[in-house]
Amino acid sequence: LYDGVPELLDALDRNGIPWGIVTNKFEVLTHPILEAAGLSDRASCVVCGDTLSSKKPDPAPVLLACETIGTEPGHTVFAGDDLRDIEAGKAAGTQTAAIHYGYGSHELTGPPVEGSYPIHRPADLVGLLHRID
């Protein structure tokens, strides 16, 4: 996990804020990664690239995550490090946070992605949640 992510997840858990994972990776790859990181039992939902017939940037996986967690898309922040994440979150009607670190973040290093909150470190996301709640 990136520096600061364990603290971010602990803060979400302490504050009773459910969180989930939406990834384009297939389940066979995702679950061992989550197990190794100690996240299997912590996420409120995990939606993988083969959970549905469509994957990001289609909004369906994000909408399934919202439904599973029990939150309305308009009251959800969807954070991602790839342009497909931001497109999926916007199409689903969530507020989006553009992660400027991580695997796909090279796509998000330019000017802020329109309509998204820029996140440069995990603690920024906690601050964002307090501002928009």
N, C-alpha and C positions, 0 to 999 in steps of 0.2 A: 504494500500500500504506500501511496505517496505520503511524505511527511505532512502531518496535520490531519490526515483523513481519520485515523483512529479517534482522535480527539473530537473531530466533527461528528462522527457517528455516536460517540459517547454523549455528546451534548444533545443530539437529536433524541436519543433514548431517554436521557434524564428529563427532558422537557415533554416527553410523551408525543413526539412528532414522528409519525410512521414514515418509513422510507423504504424504497424498493430499488430494484435493479432492472433496467431494460437494456438488453444487449443484443447485438446482431450475431454474437457467437452462438453456435449450436449448444444444446444442453450438454452433450457429451464432453465438451470443452469447458463450459461455464462452471458446472457443479464441482469438478475437482479444484478449480481455481478458488472458488468460494470456500470450499472445505479447507484448503491449505491456508487461506487468509483468516479462518475462524469466523466467517460471515454467514455460513449456511443457515444457522438458526436465528440470526439476528434480523435479516431483511424481511419486511412484511410481505414482499412478493418478489419473484424472479421471473421475468419474461424474457425468453431467449429467442434467437433468430428462427428457430424451428417450432416455437410454441404455436404460432399462427401461420397461415399461408402467406402473410405479408410481414415485412420487417421495415425498420426505419429506413427511409424518411416517411413511410406511411404512418399515419397517426394511430392505427389500430393497436400496436403494442403499448403505446403510452396510455390509450384509453382503457385497455385491459388492466394495466397496472393501477390506474385510478380506481376502477371498479373493484378490483381485488382489495385494495387498501381501504376503500370506502370513502373516497374523497371526490369532490367535484373537480373537474379539470381547471376551472377558473380559480380554485383555491389551492392549486398545486404549483409547485416550482419544479420544473424539469430541467436538470442540469446535465450538460454534455460537453465533451471535448471535440466533437466532430460536427461539421455543418449539417449532416443528416440528423443529428440529435436535435439541433435547434429547429430545423424544418419540421420534424415530427412533433416536437413540443408545441410549436406555434399552430400547426394544423390541428392539433388536439384541443387547442384553446387554453393551454397552460401558460403560466409565466415562465420564461426561459432564462437560464443562466448559462452563459458561454464560459466554459472552463478554459483558461489560457495556459494550462499545464496538462500533461497527460499524453496518451498515445496519439490521438488525432489532432492535438491542439495546434499543429502547424497551420491548419486551415483557418484558425481563429486568431492568429497573432497580429493581424493587420488592424484596421480601424474597428471599433466596436461593431458587433453584428446588430443591425437595426432591430430595435425592440427587445433586445436581450440585455441582461445585466452582466457586465464583465466580472469574472471571478479569477483573481490571480493567485490566490492561496485558499485552502479550505476554510480558514477562519472568516474569510469574506462572505462565504455562504451563510454562516451563522448570523452575521450582521445583517445580511440581506433579509433573512427570514424575520428578524425582529422589525425591520423597517416596513415590510409589506404586509405584516400580519394584521 
